[in-house]
Amino acid sequence: RRERERVQDAFGAAGLEYVPSHTNFVMVGAKPDLFEKTGVLVREGEALGYPVGWSRVTIGGPEENDRLLAAL
């Protein structure tokens, strides 16, 4: 839960829209290539019914999330 909150807080601080979550992933209004530049693979949101430009980001451990947040 702490890591999910940390990731969501970082998305908000970066000015990104996101859907608050209670699960192991967060939907965020950012294209996958934003995260892929740091080697983090995310799922494109359009495959899940979200508009183009949204991504499904799985919450990992602190080190994994550090890599994810480095993209911001």
Biopython code that builds the backbone (N, CA, C, O; Angstrom):
import numpy as np
from Bio.PDB.StructureBuilder import StructureBuilder

atoms = [
    (1, "ARG", "N", (0.824, -1.190, 0.000)),
    (1, "ARG", "CA", (0.000, 0.000, 0.000)),
    (1, "ARG", "C", (0.871, 1.259, 0.000)),
    (1, "ARG", "O", (0.553, 2.237, -0.677)),
    (2, "ARG", "N", (1.960, 1.233, 0.753)),
    (2, "ARG", "CA", (2.848, 2.409, 0.800)),
    (2, "ARG", "C", (3.431, 2.726, -0.567)),
    (2, "ARG", "O", (3.498, 3.887, -0.969)),
    (3, "GLU", "N", (3.848, 1.691, -1.275)),
    (3, "GLU", "CA", (4.429, 1.912, -2.600)),
    (3, "GLU", "C", (3.392, 2.452, -3.581)),
    (3, "GLU", "O", (3.698, 3.333, -4.385)),
    (4, "ARG", "N", (2.187, 1.937, -3.520)),
    (4, "ARG", "CA", (1.119, 2.441, -4.396)),
    (4, "ARG", "C", (0.878, 3.917, -4.118)),
    (4, "ARG", "O", (0.750, 4.713, -5.048)),
    (5, "GLU", "N", (0.816, 4.284, -2.848)),
    (5, "GLU", "CA", (0.601, 5.688, -2.484)),
    (5, "GLU", "C", (1.766, 6.553, -2.936)),
    (5, "GLU", "O", (1.566, 7.676, -3.399)),
    (6, "ARG", "N", (2.979, 6.038, -2.806)),
    (6, "ARG", "CA", (4.162, 6.790, -3.240)),
    (6, "ARG", "C", (4.132, 7.043, -4.741)),
    (6, "ARG", "O", (4.437, 8.146, -5.195)),
    (7, "VAL", "N", (3.762, 6.022, -5.512)),
    (7, "VAL", "CA", (3.681, 6.165, -6.968)),
    (7, "VAL", "C", (2.577, 7.157, -7.342)),
    (7, "VAL", "O", (2.785, 8.026, -8.189)),
    (8, "GLN", "N", (1.424, 7.031, -6.722)),
    (8, "GLN", "CA", (0.323, 7.955, -7.027)),
    (8, "GLN", "C", (0.693, 9.381, -6.661)),
    (8, "GLN", "O", (0.392, 10.307, -7.415)),
    (9, "ASP", "N", (1.335, 9.577, -5.524)),
    (9, "ASP", "CA", (1.772, 10.922, -5.126)),
    (9, "ASP", "C", (2.748, 11.503, -6.149)),
    (9, "ASP", "O", (2.679, 12.687, -6.479)),
    (10, "ALA", "N", (3.655, 10.666, -6.645)),
    (10, "ALA", "CA", (4.629, 11.128, -7.642)),
    (10, "ALA", "C", (3.945, 11.495, -8.950)),
    (10, "ALA", "O", (4.312, 12.483, -9.586)),
    (11, "PHE", "N", (2.953, 10.708, -9.357)),
    (11, "PHE", "CA", (2.202, 11.051, -10.567)),
    (11, "PHE", "C", (1.526, 12.407, -10.397)),
    (11, "PHE", "O", (1.584, 13.253, -11.290)),
    (12, "GLY", "N", (0.885, 12.611, -9.249)),
    (12, "GLY", "CA", (0.225, 13.884, -8.985)),
    (12, "GLY", "C", (1.203, 15.044, -8.974)),
    (12, "GLY", "O", (0.923, 16.101, -9.539)),
    (13, "ALA", "N", (2.354, 14.853, -8.331)),
    (13, "ALA", "CA", (3.368, 15.907, -8.262)),
    (13, "ALA", "C", (3.921, 16.245, -9.644)),
    (13, "ALA", "O", (4.333, 17.378, -9.893)),
    (14, "ALA", "N", (3.927, 15.256, -10.542)),
    (14, "ALA", "CA", (4.411, 15.476, -11.908)),
    (14, "ALA", "C", (3.320, 16.068, -12.805)),
    (14, "ALA", "O", (3.552, 16.328, -13.985)),
    (15, "GLY", "N", (2.142, 16.277, -12.240)),
    (15, "GLY", "CA", (1.052, 16.863, -13.021)),
    (15, "GLY", "C", (0.348, 15.874, -13.940)),
    (15, "GLY", "O", (-0.335, 16.279, -14.881)),
    (16, "LEU", "N", (0.510, 14.577, -13.673)),
    (16, "LEU", "CA", (-0.130, 13.556, -14.499)),
    (16, "LEU", "C", (-1.488, 13.170, -13.914)),
    (16, "LEU", "O", (-1.634, 13.030, -12.700)),
    (17, "GLU", "N", (-2.463, 13.002, -14.776)),
    (17, "GLU", "CA", (-3.743, 12.462, -14.331)),
    (17, "GLU", "C", (-3.565, 10.988, -14.027)),
    (17, "GLU", "O", (-2.800, 10.303, -14.706)),
    (18, "TYR", "N", (-4.256, 10.494, -13.021)),
    (18, "TYR", "CA", (-4.242, 9.066, -12.723)),
    (18, "TYR", "C", (-5.558, 8.694, -12.056)),
    (18, "TYR", "O", (-6.259, 9.549, -11.515)),
    (19, "VAL", "N", (-5.878, 7.428, -12.102)),
    (19, "VAL", "CA", (-7.086, 6.926, -11.453)),
    (19, "VAL", "C", (-6.660, 6.346, -10.113)),
    (19, "VAL", "O", (-5.940, 5.349, -10.084)),
    (20, "PRO", "N", (-7.089, 6.949, -8.990)),
    (20, "PRO", "CA", (-6.718, 6.406, -7.686)),
    (20, "PRO", "C", (-7.083, 4.926, -7.612)),
    (20, "PRO", "O", (-8.150, 4.508, -8.063)),
    (21, "SER", "N", (-6.176, 4.148, -7.035)),
    (21, "SER", "CA", (-6.328, 2.707, -7.052)),
    (21, "SER", "C", (-6.238, 2.106, -5.656)),
    (21, "SER", "O", (-5.622, 2.669, -4.751)),
    (22, "HIS", "N", (-6.870, 0.948, -5.509)),
    (22, "HIS", "CA", (-6.747, 0.137, -4.291)),
    (22, "HIS", "C", (-6.236, -1.243, -4.669)),
    (22, "HIS", "O", (-6.364, -2.195, -3.898)),
    (23, "THR", "N", (-5.656, -1.347, -5.858)),
    (23, "THR", "CA", (-5.172, -2.625, -6.372)),
    (23, "THR", "C", (-3.654, -2.556, -6.572)),
    (23, "THR", "O", (-3.002, -1.635, -6.079)),
    (24, "ASN", "N", (-3.100, -3.522, -7.288)),
    (24, "ASN", "CA", (-1.652, -3.553, -7.506)),
    (24, "ASN", "C", (-1.236, -2.827, -8.782)),
    (24, "ASN", "O", (-0.119, -3.017, -9.264)),
    (25, "PHE", "N", (-2.109, -2.009, -9.324)),
    (25, "PHE", "CA", (-1.750, -1.208, -10.500)),
    (25, "PHE", "C", (-2.454, 0.135, -10.452)),
    (25, "PHE", "O", (-3.431, 0.317, -9.725)),
    (26, "VAL", "N", (-1.935, 1.086, -11.252)),
    (26, "VAL", "CA", (-2.509, 2.430, -11.355)),
    (26, "VAL", "C", (-2.610, 2.770, -12.834)),
    (26, "VAL", "O", (-1.674, 2.535, -13.598)),
    (27, "MET", "N", (-3.734, 3.316, -13.230)),
    (27, "MET", "CA", (-3.896, 3.844, -14.587)),
    (27, "MET", "C", (-3.450, 5.303, -14.561)),
    (27, "MET", "O", (-3.901, 6.090, -13.728)),
    (28, "VAL", "N", (-2.555, 5.648, -15.490)),
    (28, "VAL", "CA", (-1.993, 6.992, -15.509)),
    (28, "VAL", "C", (-2.048, 7.559, -16.923)),
    (28, "VAL", "O", (-1.837, 6.844, -17.903)),
    (29, "GLY", "N", (-2.329, 8.830, -17.008)),
    (29, "GLY", "CA", (-2.404, 9.526, -18.289)),
    (29, "GLY", "C", (-1.028, 9.867, -18.808)),
    (29, "GLY", "O", (-0.630, 11.032, -18.824)),
    (30, "ALA", "N", (-0.306, 8.854, -19.229)),
    (30, "ALA", "CA", (1.038, 9.019, -19.799)),
    (30, "ALA", "C", (1.267, 7.893, -20.791)),
    (30, "ALA", "O", (0.880, 6.749, -20.550)),
    (31, "LYS", "N", (1.894, 8.224, -21.898)),
    (31, "LYS", "CA", (2.172, 7.210, -22.919)),
    (31, "LYS", "C", (3.218, 6.219, -22.410)),
    (31, "LYS", "O", (4.097, 6.587, -21.631)),
    (32, "PRO", "N", (3.124, 4.971, -22.845)),
    (32, "PRO", "CA", (4.081, 3.958, -22.407)),
    (32, "PRO", "C", (5.539, 4.332, -22.657)),
    (32, "PRO", "O", (6.414, 3.955, -21.878)),
    (33, "ASP", "N", (5.811, 5.074, -23.740)),
    (33, "ASP", "CA", (7.208, 5.382, -24.040)),
    (33, "ASP", "C", (7.869, 6.253, -22.975)),
    (33, "ASP", "O", (9.096, 6.266, -22.873)),
    (34, "LEU", "N", (7.083, 6.983, -22.179)),
    (34, "LEU", "CA", (7.645, 7.746, -21.071)),
    (34, "LEU", "C", (8.379, 6.814, -20.113)),
    (34, "LEU", "O", (9.476, 7.129, -19.655)),
    (35, "PHE", "N", (7.779, 5.677, -19.815)),
    (35, "PHE", "CA", (8.352, 4.729, -18.864)),
    (35, "PHE", "C", (9.370, 3.810, -19.520)),
    (35, "PHE", "O", (10.356, 3.415, -18.897)),
    (36, "GLU", "N", (9.130, 3.475, -20.768)),
    (36, "GLU", "CA", (10.017, 2.542, -21.462)),
    (36, "GLU", "C", (11.425, 3.100, -21.643)),
    (36, "GLU", "O", (12.375, 2.335, -21.805)),
    (37, "LYS", "N", (11.569, 4.418, -21.617)),
    (37, "LYS", "CA", (12.911, 5.002, -21.766)),
    (37, "LYS", "C", (13.821, 4.647, -20.597)),
    (37, "LYS", "O", (15.043, 4.742, -20.715)),
    (38, "THR", "N", (13.234, 4.235, -19.455)),
    (38, "THR", "CA", (14.040, 3.790, -18.318)),
    (38, "THR", "C", (14.000, 2.269, -18.173)),
    (38, "THR", "O", (14.409, 1.722, -17.149)),
    (39, "GLY", "N", (13.503, 1.595, -19.211)),
    (39, "GLY", "CA", (13.480, 0.134, -19.202)),
    (39, "GLY", "C", (12.300, -0.471, -18.483)),
    (39, "GLY", "O", (12.300, -1.669, -18.202)),
    (40, "VAL", "N", (11.291, 0.328, -18.179)),
    (40, "VAL", "CA", (10.100, -0.167, -17.494)),
    (40, "VAL", "C", (9.009, -0.397, -18.527)),
    (40, "VAL", "O", (8.628, 0.520, -19.254)),
    (41, "LEU", "N", (8.511, -1.619, -18.587)),
    (41, "LEU", "CA", (7.434, -1.937, -19.508)),
    (41, "LEU", "C", (6.095, -1.773, -18.809)),
    (41, "LEU", "O", (5.907, -2.246, -17.688)),
    (42, "VAL", "N", (5.169, -1.103, -19.475)),
    (42, "VAL", "CA", (3.811, -0.923, -18.961)),
    (42, "VAL", "C", (2.838, -1.360, -20.045)),
    (42, "VAL", "O", (3.220, -1.537, -21.202)),
    (43, "ARG", "N", (1.598, -1.531, -19.668)),
    (43, "ARG", "CA", (0.579, -1.943, -20.628)),
    (43, "ARG", "C", (-0.152, -0.719, -21.154)),
    (43, "ARG", "O", (-0.506, 0.177, -20.388)),
    (44, "GLU", "N", (-0.378, -0.681, -22.454)),
    (44, "GLU", "CA", (-1.106, 0.437, -23.049)),
    (44, "GLU", "C", (-2.547, 0.420, -22.569)),
    (44, "GLU", "O", (-3.204, -0.621, -22.577)),
    (45, "GLY", "N", (-3.030, 1.577, -22.151)),
    (45, "GLY", "CA", (-4.369, 1.682, -21.598)),
    (45, "GLY", "C", (-5.486, 1.422, -22.579)),
    (45, "GLY", "O", (-6.567, 0.989, -22.181)),
    (46, "GLU", "N", (-5.251, 1.676, -23.862)),
    (46, "GLU", "CA", (-6.327, 1.481, -24.832)),
    (46, "GLU", "C", (-6.771, 0.023, -24.907)),
    (46, "GLU", "O", (-7.921, -0.252, -25.250)),
    (47, "ALA", "N", (-5.879, -0.912, -24.594)),
    (47, "ALA", "CA", (-6.245, -2.325, -24.570)),
    (47, "ALA", "C", (-7.236, -2.618, -23.443)),
    (47, "ALA", "O", (-7.901, -3.654, -23.443)),
    (48, "LEU", "N", (-7.328, -1.691, -22.481)),
    (48, "LEU", "CA", (-8.230, -1.850, -21.342)),
    (48, "LEU", "C", (-9.403, -0.882, -21.396)),
    (48, "LEU", "O", (-10.138, -0.730, -20.420)),
    (49, "GLY", "N", (-9.575, -0.230, -22.541)),
    (49, "GLY", "CA", (-10.701, 0.676, -22.709)),
    (49, "GLY", "C", (-10.424, 2.128, -22.352)),
    (49, "GLY", "O", (-11.348, 2.941, -22.332)),
    (50, "TYR", "N", (-9.178, 2.471, -22.073)),
    (50, "TYR", "CA", (-8.817, 3.857, -21.783)),
    (50, "TYR", "C", (-8.402, 4.550, -23.069)),
    (50, "TYR", "O", (-8.060, 3.883, -24.046)),
    (51, "PRO", "N", (-8.426, 5.875, -23.085)),
    (51, "PRO", "CA", (-8.000, 6.597, -24.286)),
    (51, "PRO", "C", (-6.530, 6.351, -24.616)),
    (51, "PRO", "O", (-5.740, 5.960, -23.757)),
    (52, "VAL", "N", (-6.189, 6.586, -25.861)),
    (52, "VAL", "CA", (-4.788, 6.514, -26.285)),
    (52, "VAL", "C", (-3.991, 7.483, -25.419)),
    (52, "VAL", "O", (-4.430, 8.604, -25.161)),
    (53, "GLY", "N", (-2.833, 7.050, -24.978)),
    (53, "GLY", "CA", (-1.998, 7.906, -24.154)),
    (53, "GLY", "C", (-2.056, 7.570, -22.671)),
    (53, "GLY", "O", (-1.358, 8.191, -21.869)),
    (54, "TRP", "N", (-2.878, 6.596, -22.296)),
    (54, "TRP", "CA", (-2.927, 6.139, -20.902)),
    (54, "TRP", "C", (-2.175, 4.827, -20.788)),
    (54, "TRP", "O", (-2.074, 4.067, -21.751)),
    (55, "SER", "N", (-1.640, 4.567, -19.578)),
    (55, "SER", "CA", (-0.878, 3.352, -19.323)),
    (55, "SER", "C", (-1.316, 2.705, -18.016)),
    (55, "SER", "O", (-1.742, 3.372, -17.073)),
    (56, "ARG", "N", (-1.196, 1.379, -17.996)),
    (56, "ARG", "CA", (-1.446, 0.616, -16.770)),
    (56, "ARG", "C", (-0.084, 0.298, -16.181)),
    (56, "ARG", "O", (0.726, -0.387, -16.805)),
    (57, "VAL", "N", (0.167, 0.800, -14.972)),
    (57, "VAL", "CA", (1.453, 0.652, -14.313)),
    (57, "VAL", "C", (1.277, -0.275, -13.111)),
    (57, "VAL", "O", (0.507, 0.023, -12.198)),
    (58, "THR", "N", (1.988, -1.389, -13.116)),
    (58, "THR", "CA", (1.947, -2.310, -11.988)),
    (58, "THR", "C", (2.854, -1.789, -10.880)),
    (58, "THR", "O", (3.972, -1.343, -11.138)),
    (59, "ILE", "N", (2.367, -1.850, -9.659)),
    (59, "ILE", "CA", (3.141, -1.412, -8.504)),
    (59, "ILE", "C", (4.093, -2.536, -8.103)),
    (59, "ILE", "O", (3.673, -3.672, -7.883)),
    (60, "GLY", "N", (5.367, -2.206, -8.012)),
    (60, "GLY", "CA", (6.377, -3.188, -7.629)),
    (60, "GLY", "C", (6.961, -2.860, -6.270)),
    (60, "GLY", "O", (6.345, -2.165, -5.462)),
    (61, "GLY", "N", (8.142, -3.361, -6.034)),
    (61, "GLY", "CA", (8.864, -3.063, -4.808)),
    (61, "GLY", "C", (9.539, -1.703, -4.900)),
    (61, "GLY", "O", (9.520, -1.072, -5.957)),
    (62, "PRO", "N", (10.131, -1.251, -3.812)),
    (62, "PRO", "CA", (10.749, 0.083, -3.808)),
    (62, "PRO", "C", (11.769, 0.302, -4.927)),
    (62, "PRO", "O", (11.772, 1.360, -5.557)),
    (63, "GLU", "N", (12.627, -0.677, -5.180)),
    (63, "GLU", "CA", (13.646, -0.502, -6.218)),
    (63, "GLU", "C", (13.012, -0.420, -7.601)),
    (63, "GLU", "O", (13.414, 0.399, -8.427)),
    (64, "GLU", "N", (12.028, -1.262, -7.847)),
    (64, "GLU", "CA", (11.334, -1.233, -9.142)),
    (64, "GLU", "C", (10.611, 0.086, -9.334)),
    (64, "GLU", "O", (10.644, 0.664, -10.420)),
    (65, "ASN", "N", (9.962, 0.559, -8.292)),
    (65, "ASN", "CA", (9.236, 1.822, -8.391)),
    (65, "ASN", "C", (10.179, 3.004, -8.528)),
    (65, "ASN", "O", (9.827, 4.007, -9.149)),
    (66, "ASP", "N", (11.372, 2.899, -7.958)),
    (66, "ASP", "CA", (12.376, 3.966, -8.152)),
    (66, "ASP", "C", (12.684, 4.115, -9.639)),
    (66, "ASP", "O", (12.779, 5.233, -10.144)),
    (67, "ARG", "N", (12.840, 2.993, -10.343)),
    (67, "ARG", "CA", (13.090, 3.035, -11.791)),
    (67, "ARG", "C", (11.909, 3.665, -12.521)),
    (67, "ARG", "O", (12.088, 4.479, -13.426)),
    (68, "LEU", "N", (10.717, 3.285, -12.122)),
    (68, "LEU", "CA", (9.510, 3.829, -12.736)),
    (68, "LEU", "C", (9.464, 5.342, -12.546)),
    (68, "LEU", "O", (9.227, 6.084, -13.499)),
    (69, "LEU", "N", (9.689, 5.796, -11.325)),
    (69, "LEU", "CA", (9.584, 7.223, -11.021)),
    (69, "LEU", "C", (10.729, 8.030, -11.614)),
    (69, "LEU", "O", (10.596, 9.238, -11.812)),
    (70, "ALA", "N", (11.849, 7.382, -11.900)),
    (70, "ALA", "CA", (12.962, 8.084, -12.550)),
    (70, "ALA", "C", (12.555, 8.590, -13.938)),
    (70, "ALA", "O", (13.151, 9.534, -14.457)),
    (71, "ALA", "N", (11.554, 7.969, -14.524)),
    (71, "ALA", "CA", (11.086, 8.396, -15.836)),
    (71, "ALA", "C", (10.360, 9.733, -15.774)),
    (71, "ALA", "O", (10.247, 10.429, -16.782)),
    (72, "LEU", "N", (9.877, 10.086, -14.614)),
    (72, "LEU", "CA", (9.117, 11.328, -14.490)),
    (72, "LEU", "C", (10.039, 12.527, -14.450)),
    (72, "LEU", "O", (9.572, 13.661, -14.348)),
]
sb = StructureBuilder()
sb.init_structure("model")
sb.init_model(0)
sb.init_chain("A")
sb.init_seg("    ")
for serial, (resi, resn, name, xyz) in enumerate(atoms, 1):
    if name == "N":
        sb.init_residue(resn, " ", resi, " ")
    sb.init_atom(name, np.array(xyz, "f"), 0.0, 1.0, " ", f" {name:<3s}", serial, name[0])
structure = sb.get_structure()
